[in-house]
Amino acid sequence: MTRRQLQACTKKTLRELARKQGIAGWHGMSKEELVTALAGEGRHRPGKQVRVEKPHQGVATPRSPYAAAVARDTSNASSGEEQIGSSKYNVGVPTRDLSAKVPKDLPAGYGKDRIVLMVRDPYWLHCYWELTHQAVSRAEAALGQEWHTAKPILRLLDVSSRDTTSTSEAIVRDIDIHGGCNNWYIDVANPPRSFRVDIGYLAKSGRFYALTRSNIVTTPRAGISDVIDENWADIDAQKADRIYAMSSGFAPTAGSLELKQLFEEHLRRHLGSPAVTSFGSGGRALGGKPRKFGFQLDAELIVYGATEPNARVTLQGQPVKLRPDGTFTIRFSLPDGRQIIPAVAVSPDGIEERTIVLAVERNTRQLEPLIHDENE
């Protein structure tokens, strides 16, 4: 396959081809790197043509286009990379070094340790980190002999205020991670809650050495938050400002400054003040004073149906409780984008199974506000 043909393929297809060709580090490459690697693979194997196949569908680990993954320095590197790319829920084997080895044509980071936490929706957080080799070396020195059994983790902490005078911290859970990624999606519950994430190494003795800690974010109430795509290229100005605001970006803290820097680095534009981003450029009154007129609109999806009272029904893999007459009603949040809802009913005797797939798409656009002259 020629270089031009490879460039016409999607990045997902190129990643699948690179995986099948056994190209090391494919999961952290940009599209141009994948094309170069595959073209080089073809030159080394002149008698073998690269065949384009439709990649298997699956849930891939969301990745930032501005950092690469670390290849594990062992003999089973290829199998480890394959496991990392297969699913975001497969943790894989932990590596020692969490600092990213960035390809030559990408920015080599910004020379500092940071982890930034962002709100995706009421039940999901997204964290992104950059760590230097010096930070990992400090952890190794601090843990001493315990380093050899330590594993890299994300520590999720609930920092919601539980009284009127102070803010307490509670460890929600530790999440095992690997050196093959630099971002992670974290599921949370009971919105609205406030969270922080520490990244570091946990020894078998229970001793935790934190490399750095994130900013504090607060999840919104369920049902009022749009789902934000994980790809930076797909985040428009309005969505970026919304994520930034929900992630405490306008708070006067050190964490918010790092969050602002991260957004401006990736989006390559300046993030405005709260008055501008909350209401748009037209949200100021004549005279420069910000207006406080708000307007929200949202939608929910109600799915209902009926079957035999003793049948078993699942929607999106989750069991549904039937009423005595066999009817059921389920409410779903309806974020922007396309949702696929498979519904499966199994007869009471378990012999017959029926499936109905419901596809729903929502597209919401918010127009710039109009400010009318009071003298008109």
C-alpha positions as CSV (number, residue, x, y, z in Angstrom):
1,M,0.0,0.0,0.0
2,T,1.4,3.4,-1.0
3,R,1.9,6.3,1.4
4,R,-1.0,8.2,-0.2
5,Q,-3.3,5.3,0.3
6,L,-2.3,5.0,3.9
7,Q,-2.9,8.8,4.4
8,A,-6.4,8.3,3.2
9,C,-7.2,5.8,6.0
10,T,-8.5,6.8,9.3
11,K,-6.3,6.8,12.4
12,K,-8.2,3.9,13.8
13,T,-7.6,1.8,10.7
14,L,-3.9,2.7,10.7
15,R,-3.6,1.7,14.4
16,E,-5.2,-1.6,13.7
17,L,-2.8,-2.2,10.8
18,A,0.2,-1.2,12.9
19,R,-0.9,-3.6,15.6
20,K,-1.2,-6.5,13.1
21,Q,2.2,-5.6,11.7
22,G,3.8,-5.7,15.1
23,I,5.0,-2.2,15.1
24,A,6.3,-1.3,18.6
25,G,4.7,1.8,20.2
26,W,1.8,2.0,17.7
27,H,-0.8,2.9,20.4
28,G,1.0,6.2,21.1
29,M,1.7,7.3,17.6
30,S,0.1,10.2,15.7
31,K,-1.5,9.5,12.3
32,E,1.6,10.8,10.5
33,E,3.8,8.5,12.5
34,L,1.6,5.6,11.8
35,V,1.7,6.3,8.1
36,T,5.5,6.6,8.2
37,A,5.9,3.4,10.2
38,L,3.5,1.4,7.9
39,A,5.2,2.7,4.8
40,G,8.6,1.7,6.2
41,E,7.1,-1.7,7.1
42,G,6.1,-2.2,3.5
43,R,9.6,-1.3,2.3
44,H,11.2,-3.9,4.6
45,R,8.7,-6.5,3.3
46,P,8.6,-5.9,-0.5
47,G,6.7,-9.1,-1.2
48,K,3.9,-8.5,1.2
49,Q,1.0,-6.1,0.6
50,V,-0.7,-4.4,3.5
51,R,-4.4,-5.3,3.5
52,V,-6.9,-2.8,4.9
53,E,-9.4,-4.5,7.1
54,K,-12.3,-3.0,9.1
55,P,-11.1,-2.7,12.7
56,H,-12.9,-4.6,15.4
57,Q,-15.4,-2.5,17.2
58,G,-14.6,-1.9,20.9
59,V,-14.2,0.7,23.6
60,A,-10.8,2.3,23.2
61,T,-8.9,4.1,25.9
62,P,-9.4,7.9,25.3
63,R,-6.0,9.4,24.5
64,S,-4.7,12.9,24.3
65,P,-3.1,13.7,20.9
66,Y,-0.3,15.7,22.7
67,A,1.5,12.9,24.5
68,A,2.6,9.4,23.7
69,A,2.5,6.1,25.7
70,V,5.5,4.4,27.3
71,A,6.6,1.1,25.9
72,R,7.2,-1.4,28.7
73,D,10.9,-2.4,28.8
74,T,10.4,-6.2,28.9
75,S,10.4,-9.1,26.5
76,N,6.6,-9.2,26.3
77,A,6.2,-5.6,25.1
78,S,4.1,-6.5,22.0
79,S,1.5,-8.4,24.0
80,G,1.4,-5.6,26.6
81,E,0.7,-3.0,24.0
82,E,-2.0,-5.1,22.4
83,Q,-3.8,-5.4,25.8
84,I,-3.6,-1.7,26.4
85,G,-5.2,-0.8,23.1
86,S,-8.0,-3.4,23.4
87,S,-10.1,-1.9,26.1
88,K,-10.0,1.0,28.5
89,Y,-11.1,-1.4,31.3
90,N,-8.1,-3.7,30.9
91,V,-5.5,-2.3,33.2
92,G,-2.6,-4.5,32.0
93,V,0.8,-4.9,33.8
94,P,2.0,-1.9,35.7
95,T,5.2,-0.3,34.6
96,R,7.7,1.5,36.8
97,D,8.0,4.7,34.8
98,L,4.9,6.9,34.4
99,S,6.7,9.7,32.6
100,A,6.0,9.8,28.8
101,K,8.6,9.2,26.1
102,V,7.4,11.6,23.5
103,P,8.1,11.1,19.7
104,K,10.4,13.6,18.0
105,D,7.7,15.4,16.1
106,L,5.5,16.0,19.1
107,P,6.1,18.6,21.9
108,A,8.3,17.0,24.6
109,G,6.0,18.1,27.4
110,Y,6.5,21.2,29.4
111,G,9.1,20.0,31.8
112,K,7.0,19.8,34.9
113,D,4.8,17.4,36.9
114,R,1.1,18.0,36.8
115,I,-2.2,16.2,36.8
116,V,-5.4,17.9,35.7
117,L,-8.9,16.7,36.6
118,M,-11.9,17.6,34.4
119,V,-15.6,16.9,34.7
120,R,-17.1,15.0,31.8
121,D,-20.6,14.6,33.1
122,P,-22.3,13.9,36.5
123,Y,-20.9,10.4,36.7
124,W,-17.5,10.6,34.9
125,L,-14.3,12.5,35.4
126,H,-11.3,12.6,33.1
127,C,-7.8,13.2,34.4
128,Y,-4.7,13.9,32.3
129,W,-1.1,13.9,33.6
130,E,2.4,14.8,32.6
131,L,5.3,13.5,34.8
132,T,9.1,13.9,34.4
133,H,11.7,11.2,34.9
134,Q,13.0,13.1,37.9
135,A,9.7,12.7,39.7
136,V,9.7,9.0,39.2
137,S,13.4,8.9,40.4
138,R,12.4,10.8,43.6
139,A,9.7,8.2,44.2
140,E,12.1,5.4,43.8
141,A,14.6,6.9,46.2
142,A,11.9,7.7,48.8
143,L,10.4,4.2,48.7
144,G,13.7,2.4,48.9
145,Q,13.3,-1.4,49.0
146,E,9.5,-1.0,48.8
147,W,10.0,0.4,45.3
148,H,10.4,-3.0,43.8
149,T,6.9,-4.1,44.8
150,A,5.2,-0.7,44.4
151,K,2.6,-0.1,41.7
152,P,1.4,3.2,40.0
153,I,-2.0,4.3,41.0
154,L,-4.5,7.1,40.9
155,R,-6.0,7.8,44.3
156,L,-9.5,9.3,44.1
157,L,-10.5,11.4,47.1
158,D,-13.9,12.9,48.0
159,V,-13.3,16.4,49.3
160,S,-16.9,17.4,49.6
161,S,-17.6,19.6,52.6
162,R,-19.4,17.6,55.2
163,D,-19.9,20.4,57.7
164,T,-20.1,24.1,57.7
165,T,-16.6,24.8,59.0
166,S,-14.1,22.6,57.1
167,T,-13.6,20.4,54.1
168,S,-12.6,16.8,54.9
169,E,-11.0,14.2,52.7
170,A,-12.0,10.6,52.2
171,I,-10.3,8.1,50.0
172,V,-12.9,6.7,47.6
173,R,-10.6,4.1,45.9
174,D,-7.2,3.5,44.4
175,I,-7.1,2.8,40.6
176,D,-4.3,0.7,39.2
177,I,-2.8,2.3,36.1
178,H,0.0,1.5,33.7
179,G,2.8,3.3,32.0
180,G,1.2,3.0,28.6
181,C,-1.2,6.0,29.1
182,N,-1.3,9.5,30.4
183,N,-5.0,10.0,30.9
184,W,-7.8,8.0,32.5
185,Y,-11.6,8.1,32.8
186,I,-12.9,7.7,36.4
187,D,-16.5,6.8,37.2
188,V,-18.0,8.5,40.3
189,A,-21.4,8.4,42.0
190,N,-23.9,10.5,44.0
191,P,-23.6,13.8,42.2
192,P,-23.0,16.6,43.0
193,R,-19.7,15.8,44.8
194,S,-16.2,17.3,44.9
195,F,-13.2,15.2,44.0
196,R,-9.4,15.4,43.8
197,V,-7.0,12.9,42.3
198,D,-3.4,12.1,43.5
199,I,-1.0,10.2,41.3
200,G,1.8,8.2,42.7
201,Y,3.1,4.8,43.8
202,L,1.6,2.4,46.4
203,A,3.8,-0.1,48.1
204,K,2.6,-3.5,49.4
205,S,2.9,-2.2,53.0
206,G,0.2,0.4,52.2
207,R,2.6,3.3,52.0
208,F,1.7,5.8,49.3
209,Y,4.1,8.2,47.7
210,A,2.3,11.0,45.8
211,L,4.0,12.5,42.8
212,T,1.5,15.3,42.3
213,R,-2.1,16.1,43.0
214,S,-4.9,17.5,40.8
215,N,-7.2,20.5,41.1
216,I,-10.6,20.0,42.8
217,V,-13.7,19.6,40.7
218,T,-17.4,19.3,41.5
219,T,-19.7,17.1,39.4
220,P,-23.0,18.8,38.4
221,R,-26.4,17.5,39.3
222,A,-27.6,14.6,37.2
223,G,-29.6,15.4,34.2
224,I,-28.2,18.9,33.4
225,S,-24.8,18.1,32.0
226,D,-23.9,17.6,28.3
227,V,-21.6,14.6,27.5
228,I,-18.3,16.0,26.2
229,D,-16.3,14.0,23.7
230,E,-12.9,13.0,24.9
231,N,-11.1,14.1,21.7
232,W,-9.7,17.6,22.0
233,A,-10.2,18.2,18.3
234,D,-14.0,17.7,18.8
235,I,-14.3,20.2,21.6
236,D,-15.7,23.5,20.3
237,A,-15.4,26.8,22.1
238,Q,-18.7,26.5,24.0
239,K,-18.0,22.9,25.2
240,A,-14.5,23.8,26.2
241,D,-15.6,26.7,28.3
242,R,-18.3,24.6,29.9
243,I,-15.8,21.8,30.9
244,Y,-13.4,24.5,32.1
245,A,-16.0,26.1,34.3
246,M,-17.3,22.8,35.7
247,S,-13.7,21.8,36.5
248,S,-13.2,24.9,38.8
249,G,-11.2,26.6,36.1
250,F,-12.2,30.1,37.3
251,A,-11.2,29.5,40.9
252,P,-8.2,31.5,42.0
253,T,-6.0,28.5,42.9
254,A,-2.8,27.0,41.6
255,G,-4.7,24.0,40.3
256,S,-7.0,26.2,38.2
257,L,-4.0,28.0,36.7
258,E,-2.6,24.6,35.5
259,L,-6.0,23.7,34.1
260,K,-6.2,27.0,32.2
261,Q,-2.7,26.4,30.8
262,L,-3.6,22.8,29.7
263,F,-6.7,24.0,27.9
264,E,-4.9,26.9,26.2
265,E,-2.0,24.6,25.1
266,H,-4.4,22.0,23.6
267,L,-7.0,24.3,22.2
268,R,-4.5,26.9,21.1
269,R,-6.7,29.8,22.1
270,H,-7.2,32.0,25.0
271,L,-9.9,31.2,27.6
272,G,-12.0,34.2,28.6
273,S,-13.3,35.4,31.9
274,P,-16.4,33.9,33.5
275,A,-18.6,36.7,32.3
276,V,-17.7,36.2,28.7
277,T,-17.7,32.4,28.6
278,S,-20.9,32.0,30.6
279,F,-23.0,34.2,28.3
280,G,-21.1,34.6,25.1
281,S,-19.6,37.7,23.6
282,G,-23.1,39.2,23.3
283,G,-23.9,38.6,27.0
284,R,-22.7,42.0,28.1
285,A,-25.1,45.0,28.4
286,L,-24.4,48.2,26.6
287,G,-21.9,49.8,28.9
288,G,-19.8,46.7,29.6
289,K,-21.6,45.4,32.6
290,P,-22.2,41.6,32.6
291,R,-25.8,40.5,32.6
292,K,-27.1,37.7,34.8
293,F,-29.9,36.5,32.6
294,G,-29.7,32.7,32.4
295,F,-31.5,30.2,30.2
296,Q,-31.2,26.4,30.2
297,L,-32.8,23.7,28.2
298,D,-32.4,20.0,28.4
299,A,-34.2,16.8,27.4
300,E,-34.7,13.2,28.7
301,L,-35.5,10.0,26.9
302,I,-38.4,7.8,28.1
303,V,-38.3,4.3,26.9
304,Y,-41.4,2.1,27.6
305,G,-42.6,-1.3,26.5
306,A,-44.4,-4.5,27.5
307,T,-43.8,-8.2,27.6
308,E,-44.9,-11.2,29.6
309,P,-44.9,-10.6,33.4
310,N,-42.4,-13.3,34.1
311,A,-40.0,-12.5,31.3
312,R,-36.5,-11.1,31.8
313,V,-35.7,-7.8,30.2
314,T,-32.4,-5.8,29.9
315,L,-31.7,-2.4,28.4
316,Q,-28.1,-1.6,27.6
317,G,-27.2,-4.8,29.5
318,Q,-28.9,-3.7,32.7
319,P,-31.9,-5.6,34.1
320,V,-35.3,-3.9,34.0
321,K,-37.9,-4.3,36.7
322,L,-41.3,-5.2,35.2
323,R,-44.7,-4.2,36.6
324,P,-47.1,-7.0,37.5
325,D,-48.7,-6.6,34.0
326,G,-45.4,-6.9,32.2
327,T,-45.0,-3.2,31.3
328,F,-42.0,-1.1,32.1
329,T,-40.8,2.5,31.8
330,I,-37.1,3.7,31.9
331,R,-35.9,7.3,31.8
332,F,-32.5,8.0,30.2
333,S,-30.4,11.2,30.1
334,L,-30.3,12.4,26.5
335,P,-26.9,14.1,25.8
336,D,-25.9,15.5,22.5
337,G,-24.8,12.8,20.0
338,R,-26.1,9.4,19.0
339,Q,-27.2,6.8,21.6
340,I,-27.7,3.1,20.9
341,I,-30.0,1.3,23.3
342,P,-30.3,-2.4,22.8
343,A,-33.3,-4.1,24.6
344,V,-33.4,-7.8,25.1
345,A,-36.3,-9.9,26.4
346,V,-36.1,-13.6,27.3
347,S,-39.2,-15.7,27.6
348,P,-40.1,-17.1,31.1
349,D,-39.0,-20.6,30.0
350,G,-35.7,-19.2,28.7
351,I,-36.2,-20.7,25.2
352,E,-36.9,-17.6,23.2
353,E,-35.0,-14.3,23.1
354,R,-36.0,-11.2,21.3
355,T,-33.9,-8.1,20.7
356,I,-34.9,-4.5,19.7
357,V,-32.2,-1.9,19.1
358,L,-33.3,1.8,19.6
359,A,-31.1,4.5,18.1
360,V,-31.6,8.1,19.1
361,E,-29.7,11.2,18.1
362,R,-29.8,14.6,19.7
363,N,-28.2,17.8,18.3
364,T,-28.5,21.0,20.4
365,R,-27.2,24.4,19.3
366,Q,-27.0,27.5,21.5
367,L,-27.1,30.7,19.5
368,E,-25.5,34.0,20.6
369,P,-27.8,36.1,22.8
370,L,-29.3,39.3,21.3
371,I,-29.0,42.5,23.3
372,H,-31.7,45.0,22.6
373,D,-31.1,48.7,23.1
374,E,-33.3,50.0,26.0
375,N,-34.1,53.1,24.0
376,E,-35.7,51.2,21.1
